[in-house]
Amino acid sequence: DPNTYIAPFASPVRYLKLFSVSSCIFSIASTPVLIFLSNDTIPFGARVGVGCTVVLAALGTTGVLNWLFKPYVLNMEKKSESEIEVTTLTLLGGRQTNRILINDIKAETTHPMSNFTDTSSGRAYYVHTNWEEGKEVVKNILPMIEFEEDAGATPPEA
């Protein structure tokens, strides 16, 4: 369908996000065990320090992953000539759908992992522009987006 975009990495991105959140929850839940049930020869302050480090690392990596992949568009559908529907992931890996007016789309963004912004909400989004199979669909839905050349599609210069 020329009016429906499906991201090439939608499933791996979702599984990565789910894995990150579940490992973060596991790390936070196991920290009391690390602090209170570990070897008594290790000073309590050191155990608390290690526990805090584990929690901060888990929260930090999950937070960064969420920030990087928050704009990733799983699928996008042109609902009319003036409106599109975009599906992204929430923090916990659920699907979030937003409707965007075409006139509110700006092909400039400050987020490093995005290539257009909904000016009405300020939210950034990312669609693959270097993916040969989906290029025509994206051009049909978002004609204002600039396209990168697919590195795998161009022969190397001799």
Secondary structure as UniProt FT lines:
FT   TURN            2..3
FT   STRAND          4..6
FT   TURN            8..9
FT   HELIX           10..36
FT   TURN            40..41
FT   HELIX           44..69
FT   TURN            70..71
FT   STRAND          75..80
FT   TURN            81..82
FT   STRAND          83..89
FT   TURN            91..92
FT   STRAND          95..101
FT   HELIX           102..104
FT   STRAND          105..106
FT   TURN            112..113
FT   STRAND          116..118
FT   TURN            119..122
FT   STRAND          123..126
FT   HELIX           132..134
FT   HELIX           135..141
FT   TURN            143..144
FT   TURN            151..153
//
